[in-house]
Amino acid sequence: MKKTYYLPAALLLLLGACQNKNHQAETNIEQRTVFFDKAGMDTTVKPGDNFFLYANGKWFKNTVIPKTETGWGSFYTLYDDNVKNLRKILENAGKSNATKGSLEQKVGDFYTSGMDSLTIEKLGIEPIKPLLSKIDGIKNDKDLIKFISEGFKNGEGDLLGFGIEPDDKSSNTNVLVFAQAGLTLPDRSYYIDQDDKAKKIRAAFTNYMVKIFSLAGDSLNGAKYADNILKLETSIAQAHSTPVELRDPQKNYNKFLVSDFQKQVPNLDFKSILQNLGANTDTIIVRQPKYYQALSTLIKSQPIEVWKEKLKFDALNFNANSFTKAFRKAKFDFFGKTLYGQPTQTERWKAMVSNADRNLGDLLGKLYAEQYFKPEAKERMLSLVNNLQKVYEERIKKVDWMTPETKKKALEKLNAFVKKIGYTDKWKKYDDVEISKSTYYANLLSAKKHDYKEMMDKLGKPVDKTEWGMTPPTVNAYYNPSFNEIVFPAGILQFPFFDFAADDAINYGAIGAVIGHEMTHGFDDQGRQYDAAGNLKEWWTKADADKFKSKADKVVALYNTFSLLDNQHVNGSLTLGENLADIGGLNIAYDAFKLTDQGKSDKKIDGLTPDQRFFLSFAQVWRIKDRDESMLVRLKTDPHSPEMFRVNGPVYSMEAFYKAFNIPSTAKMYVAPANRLGVW
């Protein structure tokens, strides 16, 4: 589900990528003949005892995670291949001597500037000195408020989390939305928890801050600054909502007249803040008012020098990867090694490819779509989506726990889904973005200024529901409740998710389950609260809502029992939406598969029946191995369950799975029919 998306935590599905060939759909037909990895299975594990390991056990045991990665598996290898394709585009554009202002010139020179490490080393932190000087000039809380708000116009700013989004309860209207901000570590628990792991991370964070200040030329005061910043961020963290609390759309919808909200935050001059942001509005939505109430108090209670220390650290930390090798190493040593367990930095060219996609998305995306996504793929994908939509309609009609009144509205919502496949039909322009081969930091600022202006120009205007929230090369997918849309960028429409030459069991078990997953987000614990027009509105009868909650509570309870890494448990409440989508998505994909010729047959391929092949395809798509450190972060912050449970949770509640593998009631993970999970 998507409101505003993240990676790696909004990992709406996860990372992935495409094959390293031009015109992929065509070359797959010619080159790929094997679509399932039998050698990676571990048939010493019974499918009824642990299906994930049955499907992936040998692969899991033998796979070594590359030193430059936090995990490895199907999504990572796809992503790796896709980045190589983007690198070719960027390098060719950089060598093309394209006309100034053309998309080739901008993406090529942006990439070239990021790869020019000699110039970056020579400049050091010179590019950021004007920003640091602005911070030095802050004398009081009024100066502080001006700095944290006005700076966003120039790609700077701090402490305010905000954006222009559809009003949840009036989805055709763009409004200014504020959310909690101000922390460096992944979430509030890293500041508050008192276990040894949390304490070690805080100690490493302190050392990192000292290192950053030292690299910036202040080695004498770094320890004092770091101590002050940690204490300040801990105070901020105490006002933050938890990841589970952030999942409740009603509690996070707080609409105010600016004059009324001002009374809750007397030390934050919101009239000035809005003026500095360039936001002409008398109404705002504040997702987490508690954060801004705390910020109002802290601005007065904390010394201005401590705020300036934090602002300097934030500026240096945020931009560290744009500076010298020493800065990049310091940031990696903390965030990469300590937090996520990654032994070695990612190659610079990969980081620059990612930055080009992030900052010039539609320019690079247009070149990518021209080379790596064929119209036939879009047509085939649309056919699959339509097939699953029809199946979903029949499932809704047949559910025995929902009244006709609510069913009617559910069907209206299902049939109102907007389907976006491959890439946008309306490419964004970047005419105001200035890109040079020798000014990497300035290039980043120019792109940020453009993004900010583009965003703020939406305020007060009707919502453009043709807009995409991901770039074409992105290997991911999402559901956006305010748009009531399901979106599948070109990047994910590659093997192992989707292949023209693959049999239906493979495609329906992979991309079919993804399609069903995103559709089900429209009816998960969050998505179900939005109507067909994308408005946060109660359209369920109370009896039906209560029945849904009862079924969802069983999903929470089951996933709470799953554990790994020294008995670290999955948070069933945090992962509920994704778990519902996984369960519903697989069921819908299976029903759609059974309508195909292969789904109706018993013909074996690779010694496997069509149904076995369907379930194994699903299991192998989620073939991922994480580093322990990375998994610990995920368990705290990621709304997705670990991959083993994304596979095992859904399959053990499907009768078709038991029949496909002849699983007896004595199997370790056997679930009696009366106790199986099922909502949609």
C-alpha positions as CSV (number, residue, x, y, z in Angstrom):
1,M,0.0,0.0,0.0
2,K,1.2,3.5,-0.8
3,K,0.6,6.9,0.5
4,T,4.1,8.3,0.4
5,Y,6.6,5.5,-0.4
6,Y,9.9,4.3,0.9
7,L,12.7,2.2,0.2
8,P,13.8,0.0,1.9
9,A,11.0,0.3,4.6
10,A,7.9,1.1,2.0
11,L,9.5,-1.6,0.1
12,L,6.1,-1.9,-1.2
13,L,7.1,-5.3,-2.5
14,L,10.9,-5.2,-2.4
15,L,13.8,-4.4,-4.6
16,G,14.3,-6.1,-8.0
17,A,15.3,-5.5,-11.6
18,C,15.3,-6.6,-15.2
19,Q,17.5,-8.7,-17.5
20,N,20.6,-7.3,-19.0
21,K,19.4,-7.3,-22.6
22,N,17.7,-4.8,-24.9
23,H,14.1,-5.5,-25.9
24,Q,13.9,-7.9,-23.1
25,A,10.5,-9.4,-23.9
26,E,11.7,-10.4,-27.3
27,T,15.1,-11.8,-26.2
28,N,13.5,-13.8,-23.4
29,I,11.5,-15.7,-26.0
30,E,14.7,-16.6,-27.8
31,Q,17.0,-17.3,-24.9
32,R,15.3,-18.4,-21.8
33,T,14.0,-21.9,-21.7
34,V,14.2,-22.7,-18.0
35,F,11.8,-20.9,-15.6
36,F,12.1,-22.9,-12.4
37,D,15.2,-23.8,-10.3
38,K,14.8,-27.5,-9.2
39,A,18.4,-27.6,-8.0
40,G,17.7,-24.9,-5.4
41,M,15.0,-27.0,-3.7
42,D,15.7,-29.1,-0.6
43,T,13.5,-32.1,-1.0
44,T,14.8,-33.5,2.3
45,V,12.4,-30.9,3.8
46,K,8.8,-32.0,3.6
47,P,6.5,-29.4,1.9
48,G,4.2,-29.7,4.9
49,D,6.9,-28.9,7.4
50,N,8.4,-25.7,5.8
51,F,7.4,-25.0,2.3
52,F,9.8,-22.0,1.9
53,L,12.8,-24.3,2.7
54,Y,11.4,-27.1,0.6
55,A,11.3,-24.7,-2.4
56,N,14.5,-22.8,-1.6
57,G,16.5,-24.8,1.0
58,K,19.6,-25.7,-1.0
59,W,19.8,-22.3,-2.5
60,F,19.4,-20.7,0.9
61,K,22.1,-22.9,2.4
62,N,24.6,-22.4,-0.4
63,T,24.1,-18.7,-1.2
64,V,26.7,-16.2,0.0
65,I,25.5,-12.6,0.2
66,P,27.8,-10.3,-1.7
67,K,29.9,-8.1,0.5
68,T,28.3,-5.0,-1.1
69,E,24.7,-6.1,-0.2
70,T,22.5,-6.4,2.9
71,G,20.8,-9.4,1.4
72,W,20.6,-11.5,-1.8
73,G,18.1,-13.3,-3.8
74,S,15.6,-13.0,-6.7
75,F,14.8,-9.3,-6.1
76,Y,18.4,-8.4,-5.6
77,T,19.6,-10.1,-8.7
78,L,16.9,-8.5,-10.7
79,Y,17.7,-5.1,-9.4
80,D,21.4,-5.7,-10.1
81,D,20.7,-6.6,-13.7
82,N,18.4,-3.6,-14.1
83,V,21.0,-1.2,-12.7
84,K,23.5,-2.5,-15.3
85,N,21.0,-1.6,-18.0
86,L,20.6,1.9,-16.6
87,R,24.3,2.3,-16.5
88,K,24.6,1.6,-20.2
89,I,22.0,4.3,-20.9
90,L,23.7,6.8,-18.7
91,E,27.2,6.1,-20.0
92,N,26.1,6.3,-23.6
93,A,24.3,9.5,-22.8
94,G,27.4,10.9,-21.1
95,K,29.5,10.2,-24.2
96,S,26.9,11.4,-26.8
97,N,27.7,15.2,-26.7
98,A,24.0,15.7,-26.7
99,T,22.5,19.2,-27.2
100,K,22.4,21.2,-24.0
101,G,19.0,20.9,-22.3
102,S,18.1,17.6,-23.9
103,L,17.2,14.7,-21.7
104,E,20.3,12.8,-22.9
105,Q,22.5,15.7,-21.9
106,K,21.0,16.1,-18.5
107,V,21.0,12.4,-17.4
108,G,24.4,11.8,-19.0
109,D,26.1,14.8,-17.4
110,F,24.4,14.2,-14.1
111,Y,25.9,10.7,-14.0
112,T,29.3,11.9,-15.2
113,S,29.4,14.6,-12.5
114,G,28.7,12.0,-9.8
115,M,31.5,9.7,-11.2
116,D,34.0,12.6,-11.3
117,S,35.6,11.7,-7.9
118,L,38.7,13.8,-8.6
119,T,36.7,17.0,-8.7
120,I,34.6,15.9,-5.7
121,E,37.7,15.2,-3.6
122,K,39.3,18.5,-4.6
123,L,36.2,20.5,-3.6
124,G,35.8,18.7,-0.2
125,I,33.0,20.4,1.8
126,E,33.4,23.7,-0.1
127,P,29.9,23.3,-1.7
128,I,28.1,23.1,1.6
129,K,30.0,25.9,3.3
130,P,27.3,28.5,2.4
131,L,24.7,26.4,4.2
132,L,26.9,26.0,7.2
133,S,27.4,29.7,7.3
134,K,23.6,30.2,7.3
135,I,23.4,27.9,10.4
136,D,26.2,29.9,12.1
137,G,24.1,33.0,11.6
138,I,21.2,31.7,13.6
139,K,20.8,33.9,16.7
140,N,17.5,32.9,18.2
141,D,14.4,30.8,17.8
142,K,12.9,33.1,15.2
143,D,16.0,32.7,13.1
144,L,15.8,28.9,13.7
145,I,12.2,28.7,12.5
146,K,13.1,30.8,9.4
147,F,16.0,28.5,8.6
148,I,14.2,25.2,8.9
149,S,11.3,26.4,6.7
150,E,12.7,28.8,4.1
151,G,15.6,26.5,3.2
152,F,13.4,23.9,1.5
153,K,13.0,26.3,-1.5
154,N,16.8,25.9,-2.1
155,G,17.0,22.1,-1.4
156,E,17.8,22.6,2.2
157,G,15.5,23.0,5.3
158,D,15.1,20.7,8.2
159,L,12.9,19.3,11.0
160,L,9.7,19.7,9.1
161,G,8.2,16.7,7.4
162,F,5.6,17.8,4.9
163,G,4.3,17.4,1.4
164,I,1.4,18.2,-1.0
165,E,-1.0,15.2,-1.0
166,P,-4.6,14.5,-1.8
167,D,-6.8,15.2,1.2
168,D,-7.7,11.8,2.5
169,K,-11.3,12.7,2.9
170,S,-11.5,14.8,-0.3
171,S,-9.2,12.9,-2.7
172,N,-9.5,15.3,-5.6
173,T,-8.1,18.2,-3.6
174,N,-4.4,18.8,-2.9
175,V,-3.6,19.9,0.6
176,L,-0.5,20.6,2.7
177,V,0.2,17.7,5.0
178,F,2.7,17.7,7.9
179,A,4.2,14.6,9.4
180,Q,6.8,13.7,12.1
181,A,10.4,14.2,11.4
182,G,13.7,15.1,13.1
183,L,15.3,11.7,13.7
184,T,18.5,10.2,12.2
185,L,18.0,6.6,13.3
186,P,15.3,4.4,11.7
187,D,12.6,4.9,14.4
188,R,11.9,5.9,18.0
189,S,12.8,2.5,19.4
190,Y,16.5,3.0,18.6
191,Y,16.6,5.9,21.1
192,I,14.4,4.5,23.8
193,D,15.1,0.7,24.0
194,Q,17.5,-0.3,26.7
195,D,18.7,-3.7,25.4
196,D,22.4,-4.2,24.5
197,K,21.8,-4.0,20.8
198,A,20.1,-0.6,21.0
199,K,22.8,0.7,23.3
200,K,25.6,-0.4,21.0
201,I,23.9,1.3,18.0
202,R,23.5,4.5,20.0
203,A,27.2,4.3,20.9
204,A,28.1,3.8,17.3
205,F,25.9,6.7,16.3
206,T,27.7,8.9,18.7
207,N,31.0,7.9,17.3
208,Y,29.7,8.6,13.8
209,M,28.7,12.1,14.7
210,V,32.1,12.8,16.2
211,K,33.7,11.5,13.0
212,I,31.5,13.7,10.8
213,F,32.3,16.9,12.8
214,S,36.0,16.0,12.7
215,L,35.9,15.6,8.9
216,A,34.2,19.0,8.7
217,G,37.1,20.6,10.6
218,D,35.9,20.5,14.2
219,S,37.7,17.7,16.0
220,L,37.7,19.4,19.4
221,N,34.0,19.7,20.0
222,G,32.6,16.7,18.3
223,A,32.1,14.6,21.4
224,K,30.1,17.4,23.1
225,Y,28.1,18.0,20.0
226,A,27.3,14.3,19.6
227,D,26.1,14.0,23.2
228,N,23.9,17.0,22.9
229,I,22.4,15.8,19.6
230,L,21.7,12.4,20.9
231,K,19.9,13.8,23.9
232,L,17.9,16.2,21.7
233,E,16.9,13.5,19.2
234,T,15.9,11.2,22.1
235,S,13.5,13.9,23.3
236,I,12.2,14.2,19.8
237,A,11.8,10.4,19.6
238,Q,9.6,10.3,22.7
239,A,7.1,12.4,20.7
240,H,7.1,10.1,17.7
241,S,4.4,7.7,16.9
242,T,5.4,4.0,16.6
243,P,5.4,2.2,13.2
244,V,2.2,0.5,14.2
245,E,0.5,3.7,15.1
246,L,1.4,5.2,11.8
247,R,-0.7,2.6,10.1
248,D,-4.1,3.9,11.3
249,P,-5.3,6.4,8.7
250,Q,-8.1,7.8,10.9
251,K,-5.8,8.6,13.8
252,N,-3.3,10.2,11.4
253,Y,-5.9,12.4,9.8
254,N,-6.0,15.6,11.8
255,K,-7.3,18.6,9.8
256,F,-6.9,22.1,11.3
257,L,-7.4,25.7,10.5
258,V,-3.8,27.1,10.7
259,S,-5.1,29.6,13.4
260,D,-6.4,26.7,15.5
261,F,-3.3,24.6,15.2
262,Q,-1.2,27.6,16.1
263,K,-2.7,27.4,19.6
264,Q,-1.2,23.9,20.1
265,V,2.3,25.0,19.0
266,P,2.7,28.5,20.5
267,N,6.5,28.6,19.8
268,L,6.2,27.7,16.2
269,D,5.0,30.6,14.1
270,F,3.0,28.7,11.5
271,K,2.0,31.8,9.6
272,S,5.7,32.5,9.0
273,I,6.5,28.9,8.3
274,L,3.8,28.7,5.6
275,Q,5.0,31.9,4.1
276,N,8.6,30.7,4.1
277,L,7.5,27.4,2.4
278,G,5.6,29.4,-0.2
279,A,2.3,27.7,0.9
280,N,-0.8,29.9,0.6
281,T,-3.3,28.0,2.6
282,D,-5.4,28.5,5.8
283,T,-5.9,24.7,6.3
284,I,-3.4,22.0,7.0
285,I,-3.4,18.3,7.8
286,V,-1.1,17.2,10.6
287,R,-0.5,13.5,10.7
288,Q,1.2,13.5,14.1
289,P,0.4,16.7,16.1
290,K,2.4,15.4,19.1
291,Y,5.6,15.8,17.2
292,Y,5.0,19.5,16.5
293,Q,3.8,20.1,20.0
294,A,7.1,18.7,21.3
295,L,9.1,20.6,18.7
296,S,7.3,23.8,19.9
297,T,8.4,23.1,23.5
298,L,11.9,22.0,22.6
299,I,12.6,25.1,20.5
300,K,12.3,27.1,23.7
301,S,13.7,24.7,26.2
302,Q,16.9,23.7,24.3
303,P,19.8,26.1,23.9
304,I,20.0,27.6,20.4
305,E,23.6,26.4,20.2
306,V,22.4,22.8,20.5
307,W,19.9,23.3,17.7
308,K,22.6,24.7,15.5
309,E,24.8,21.6,16.3
310,K,22.0,19.4,15.2
311,L,21.3,21.4,12.0
312,K,25.0,21.2,11.1
313,F,25.1,17.5,11.7
314,D,21.9,17.0,9.7
315,A,23.3,19.0,6.8
316,L,26.6,17.1,6.8
317,N,25.0,13.7,7.3
318,F,22.4,14.2,4.6
319,N,24.9,15.3,2.1
320,A,27.8,13.1,3.1
321,N,27.6,10.9,0.1
322,S,28.1,13.9,-2.1
323,F,31.4,14.7,-0.5
324,T,34.9,13.1,-0.3
325,K,35.7,9.4,0.1
326,A,36.3,9.9,3.8
327,F,32.7,11.3,4.3
328,R,31.2,8.5,2.3
329,K,33.2,5.9,4.2
330,A,32.2,7.3,7.6
331,K,28.5,7.3,6.6
332,F,28.7,3.8,5.3
333,D,30.6,2.5,8.3
334,F,27.6,3.5,10.5
335,F,24.6,3.0,8.4
336,G,25.9,0.2,6.1
337,K,28.0,-1.8,8.5
338,T,26.6,-1.2,11.9
339,L,22.9,-0.8,11.2
340,Y,22.5,-3.2,8.2
341,G,25.6,-5.5,8.5
342,Q,26.9,-4.7,5.0
343,P,30.7,-5.4,4.9
344,T,31.6,-3.4,1.8
345,Q,30.4,-0.2,0.2
346,T,28.3,-0.5,-2.9
347,E,30.2,0.4,-6.1
348,R,30.1,4.1,-6.8
349,W,28.6,3.7,-10.2
350,K,25.6,1.8,-8.7
351,A,25.0,4.7,-6.3
352,M,25.1,7.2,-9.1
353,V,22.7,5.2,-11.2
354,S,20.3,5.2,-8.3
355,N,20.8,8.9,-7.8
356,A,20.0,9.6,-11.4
357,D,16.8,7.6,-11.2
358,R,15.9,9.4,-8.0
359,N,16.6,12.9,-9.2
360,L,15.8,12.8,-12.9
361,G,13.3,10.0,-12.9
362,D,11.2,10.7,-15.9
363,L,14.1,11.7,-18.1
364,L,16.0,8.5,-17.4
365,G,12.7,6.6,-17.3
366,K,11.8,7.6,-20.8
367,L,15.1,6.4,-22.2
368,Y,14.7,3.2,-20.2
369,A,11.1,2.6,-21.4
370,E,12.2,3.1,-25.1
371,Q,14.9,0.4,-24.8
372,Y,13.6,-2.1,-22.3
373,F,9.8,-2.3,-22.4
374,K,7.8,-3.4,-25.4
375,P,4.1,-2.6,-26.0
376,E,3.4,-6.3,-26.1
377,A,4.4,-6.6,-22.5
378,K,2.0,-3.9,-21.5
379,E,-0.8,-5.6,-23.4
380,R,-0.1,-9.0,-21.8
381,M,0.1,-7.5,-18.4
382,L,-3.2,-5.7,-18.8
383,S,-4.8,-9.0,-19.8
384,L,-3.5,-10.6,-16.6
385,V,-4.7,-7.7,-14.5
386,N,-8.2,-7.9,-16.0
387,N,-8.3,-11.7,-15.5
388,L,-7.5,-11.3,-11.8
389,Q,-9.9,-8.5,-11.4
390,K,-12.7,-10.7,-12.7
391,V,-11.7,-13.5,-10.3
392,Y,-11.6,-11.0,-7.4
393,E,-15.2,-9.9,-8.4
394,E,-16.4,-13.5,-8.1
395,R,-14.6,-14.0,-4.8
396,I,-16.2,-10.9,-3.3
397,K,-19.7,-12.1,-4.5
398,K,-19.1,-15.4,-2.8
399,V,-17.7,-14.4,0.6
400,D,-20.1,-15.6,3.2
401,W,-19.4,-13.1,5.9
402,M,-20.3,-9.8,4.1
403,T,-23.8,-8.3,3.6
404,P,-25.1,-7.5,0.1
405,E,-24.9,-3.8,1.0
406,T,-21.2,-3.8,1.7
407,K,-20.5,-6.2,-1.2
408,K,-22.1,-3.8,-3.6
409,K,-19.7,-1.0,-2.5
410,A,-16.7,-3.3,-2.5
411,L,-17.5,-4.3,-6.1
412,E,-17.8,-0.6,-7.0
413,K,-14.4,0.0,-5.6
414,L,-12.8,-3.0,-7.3
415,N,-14.3,-2.1,-10.7
416,A,-13.0,1.5,-10.2
417,F,-9.4,0.5,-9.9
418,V,-7.1,2.6,-12.1
419,K,-4.5,0.4,-13.8
420,K,-1.1,1.8,-14.5
421,I,1.3,-0.5,-16.3
422,G,4.9,0.1,-17.5
423,Y,5.3,3.9,-17.6
424,T,3.5,7.2,-17.6
425,D,1.7,8.6,-20.6
426,K,2.6,12.1,-19.5
427,W,6.3,12.6,-19.0
428,K,7.4,15.3,-16.6
429,K,9.7,18.1,-17.8
430,Y,12.8,19.3,-16.1
431,D,13.3,22.5,-18.1
432,D,14.4,24.4,-15.0
433,V,17.0,21.9,-13.9
434,E,20.6,22.9,-14.7
435,I,23.1,20.0,-15.1
436,S,26.8,20.3,-15.6
437,K,29.4,17.5,-15.9
438,S,31.6,19.1,-13.2
439,T,29.2,20.3,-10.5
440,Y,27.7,17.2,-8.8
441,Y,26.5,19.0,-5.6
442,A,25.0,21.9,-7.6
443,N,23.3,19.3,-9.9
444,L,21.7,17.7,-6.8
445,L,20.5,21.1,-5.5
446,S,19.0,22.0,-8.9
447,A,17.1,18.8,-9.0
448,K,15.8,19.3,-5.4
449,K,14.7,22.9,-6.2
450,H,12.8,21.5,-9.2
451,D,11.1,18.8,-7.1
452,Y,10.1,21.3,-4.5
453,K,8.7,23.8,-6.9
454,E,6.8,21.0,-8.8
455,M,5.3,19.8,-5.5
456,M,4.3,23.2,-4.1
457,D,2.7,24.2,-7.4
458,K,0.1,21.5,-6.7
459,L,-1.2,23.2,-3.6
460,G,-4.8,24.3,-4.0
461,K,-5.1,22.7,-7.5
462,P,-7.1,19.5,-8.4
463,V,-5.2,16.3,-7.9
464,D,-3.7,14.9,-11.1
465,K,-4.5,11.2,-10.8
466,T,-2.5,10.4,-13.9
467,E,0.7,11.1,-12.0
468,W,3.0,8.2,-11.1
469,G,4.7,7.6,-7.7
470,M,7.5,5.4,-9.1
471,T,9.8,5.7,-12.1
472,P,9.6,3.2,-15.0
473,P,12.8,1.3,-14.0
474,T,11.6,0.7,-10.5
475,V,11.3,-3.0,-9.7
476,N,8.3,-2.7,-7.4
477,A,4.6,-2.2,-7.4
478,Y,2.1,-0.3,-5.3
479,Y,-1.5,0.4,-4.4
480,N,-2.4,4.1,-3.7
481,P,-5.7,4.4,-1.8
482,S,-6.2,8.1,-2.6
483,F,-6.0,7.3,-6.3
484,N,-7.6,3.8,-5.9
485,E,-4.9,2.7,-8.3
486,I,-2.7,-0.4,-8.8
487,V,0.7,0.4,-10.4
488,F,3.2,-1.9,-12.0
489,P,6.3,-0.1,-13.4
490,A,8.2,-1.6,-16.3
491,G,11.1,-2.7,-14.0
492,I,9.1,-5.4,-12.3
493,L,7.7,-6.9,-15.5
494,Q,10.7,-9.1,-16.1
495,F,11.6,-12.7,-15.3
496,P,11.2,-14.2,-12.7
497,F,8.0,-12.2,-12.2
498,F,6.9,-12.2,-15.8
499,D,8.1,-13.8,-19.1
500,F,6.4,-14.3,-22.4
501,A,7.9,-17.8,-22.8
502,A,7.0,-19.0,-19.4
503,D,4.0,-21.3,-18.8
504,D,1.0,-19.9,-17.0
505,A,1.8,-21.6,-13.7
506,I,5.1,-19.6,-13.5
507,N,3.6,-16.3,-14.5
508,Y,0.5,-16.6,-12.3
509,G,2.5,-17.8,-9.3
510,A,4.8,-14.8,-9.7
511,I,3.4,-11.7,-11.3
512,G,-0.2,-13.0,-10.8
513,A,0.4,-13.1,-7.0
514,V,1.9,-9.6,-7.2
515,I,-1.2,-8.3,-9.0
516,G,-3.5,-10.0,-6.5
517,H,-1.4,-8.6,-3.7
518,E,-1.8,-5.0,-4.9
519,M,-5.5,-5.4,-5.5
520,T,-6.0,-6.8,-2.0
521,H,-4.3,-3.7,-0.6
522,G,-7.5,-1.9,-1.6
523,F,-9.3,-4.1,0.9
524,D,-6.7,-4.6,3.7
525,D,-7.0,-3.1,7.1
526,Q,-6.0,0.3,5.8
527,G,-7.1,0.3,2.2
528,R,-10.6,-0.9,3.1
529,Q,-11.2,2.4,4.8
530,Y,-11.0,4.3,1.5
531,D,-14.0,4.3,-0.9
532,A,-14.1,3.8,-4.7
533,A,-13.2,7.5,-5.2
534,G,-10.2,7.3,-2.9
535,N,-11.8,9.0,0.1
536,L,-11.2,8.0,3.7
537,K,-14.9,7.2,4.4
538,E,-16.8,4.5,6.3
539,W,-18.6,2.5,3.6
540,W,-18.9,-0.7,5.6
541,T,-21.8,-1.7,7.8
542,K,-20.7,-2.0,11.4
543,A,-21.4,-5.8,11.4
544,D,-19.3,-6.3,8.3
545,A,-16.5,-4.2,9.7
546,D,-16.5,-6.2,12.9
547,K,-16.4,-9.4,11.0
548,F,-13.4,-8.2,9.0
549,K,-11.6,-7.1,12.1
550,S,-12.2,-10.5,13.7
551,K,-10.7,-12.2,10.7
552,A,-7.8,-9.7,10.6
553,D,-7.1,-10.3,14.3
554,K,-6.5,-14.0,13.5
555,V,-3.9,-13.0,10.9
556,V,-2.1,-10.8,13.5
557,A,-2.1,-13.6,16.0
558,L,-0.6,-16.1,13.6
559,Y,2.2,-13.9,12.4
560,N,3.0,-12.9,15.9
561,T,4.0,-16.5,16.5
562,F,6.6,-16.5,13.7
563,S,10.2,-15.8,14.9
564,L,13.8,-16.0,13.8
565,L,17.2,-14.6,14.9
566,D,17.4,-15.7,18.5
567,N,13.6,-15.6,19.0
568,Q,12.9,-12.2,17.4
569,H,9.2,-12.2,16.6
570,V,7.4,-10.8,13.6
571,N,5.1,-7.9,14.6
572,G,1.7,-9.1,13.4
573,S,0.1,-5.6,13.8
574,L,2.8,-3.8,11.9
575,T,2.8,-6.4,9.0
576,L,-1.0,-6.9,8.9
577,G,-1.7,-5.0,5.7
578,E,1.1,-6.8,3.8
579,N,0.1,-10.2,5.2
580,L,-3.5,-9.7,4.2
581,A,-2.3,-8.7,0.7
582,D,0.0,-11.8,0.5
583,I,-2.8,-14.1,1.5
584,G,-5.4,-12.6,-0.6
585,G,-3.1,-12.1,-3.6
586,L,-2.1,-15.8,-3.7
587,N,-5.7,-17.0,-3.5
588,I,-6.8,-14.7,-6.3
589,A,-3.8,-15.6,-8.5
590,Y,-4.6,-19.3,-8.0
591,D,-8.2,-18.9,-9.0
592,A,-7.2,-17.0,-12.1
593,F,-4.6,-19.7,-12.9
594,K,-7.2,-22.4,-12.7
595,L,-9.1,-20.7,-15.6
596,T,-6.2,-21.2,-18.0
597,D,-5.7,-24.3,-20.1
598,Q,-2.6,-25.3,-18.0
599,G,-4.5,-24.7,-14.8
600,K,-7.2,-27.1,-16.0
601,S,-4.7,-29.8,-17.0
602,D,-2.6,-32.4,-15.2
603,K,0.4,-32.2,-17.6
604,K,3.7,-32.2,-15.8
605,I,6.7,-30.0,-16.5
606,D,10.1,-30.7,-14.9
607,G,8.2,-33.6,-13.1
608,L,5.9,-31.1,-11.4
609,T,2.1,-30.8,-11.8
610,P,0.7,-27.4,-12.8
611,D,-0.5,-26.7,-9.3
612,Q,2.9,-27.7,-7.8
613,R,4.6,-25.5,-10.3
614,F,2.3,-22.5,-9.4
615,F,3.0,-22.7,-5.7
616,L,6.8,-23.3,-6.2
617,S,6.9,-20.3,-8.5
618,F,5.4,-18.2,-5.8
619,A,7.9,-19.5,-3.2
620,Q,10.9,-19.0,-5.4
621,V,10.0,-15.4,-6.2
622,W,10.4,-14.7,-2.5
623,R,13.8,-16.4,-2.4
624,I,15.8,-13.9,-0.3
625,K,18.5,-14.2,2.3
626,D,19.1,-11.2,4.6
627,R,22.0,-10.3,6.9
628,D,21.0,-10.6,10.5
629,E,21.6,-6.9,11.2
630,S,19.4,-6.0,8.2
631,M,16.7,-8.3,9.4
632,L,16.7,-6.8,12.8
633,V,16.0,-3.4,11.3
634,R,13.2,-4.9,9.2
635,L,11.5,-6.5,12.1
636,K,11.3,-3.2,13.9
637,T,10.3,-1.0,11.0
638,D,9.3,-2.9,7.9
639,P,5.6,-3.5,7.3
640,H,6.5,-6.6,5.3
641,S,7.1,-10.0,7.0
642,P,10.4,-11.8,6.4
643,E,10.2,-13.8,3.1
644,M,9.9,-17.2,4.7
645,F,6.6,-16.1,6.3
646,R,5.4,-14.3,3.2
647,V,5.5,-17.8,1.7
648,N,4.5,-20.1,4.6
649,G,1.8,-17.8,6.0
650,P,-0.4,-17.8,2.8
651,V,0.1,-21.4,1.5
652,Y,-0.8,-23.2,4.7
653,S,-4.2,-21.7,4.6
654,M,-5.0,-22.9,1.1
655,E,-6.7,-26.3,0.6
656,A,-5.3,-26.4,-3.0
657,F,-1.8,-26.3,-1.6
658,Y,-2.5,-29.4,0.7
659,K,-3.9,-31.3,-2.3
660,A,-1.1,-30.3,-4.6
661,F,1.6,-31.8,-2.4
662,N,-0.5,-34.5,-0.6
663,I,0.2,-33.0,2.8
664,P,-1.0,-35.1,5.7
665,S,-2.6,-33.7,8.8
666,T,0.5,-34.9,10.7
667,A,2.7,-32.3,8.9
668,K,4.5,-29.8,11.2
669,M,2.7,-26.8,9.7
670,Y,-0.6,-28.4,9.0
671,V,-3.5,-26.1,9.8
672,A,-7.0,-27.6,10.3
673,P,-9.5,-26.2,7.8
674,A,-11.5,-24.5,10.5
675,N,-8.5,-22.5,11.6
676,R,-7.2,-21.5,8.2
677,L,-6.9,-17.8,7.5
678,G,-9.1,-16.2,4.9
679,V,-10.6,-12.8,4.3
680,W,-10.9,-12.4,0.6
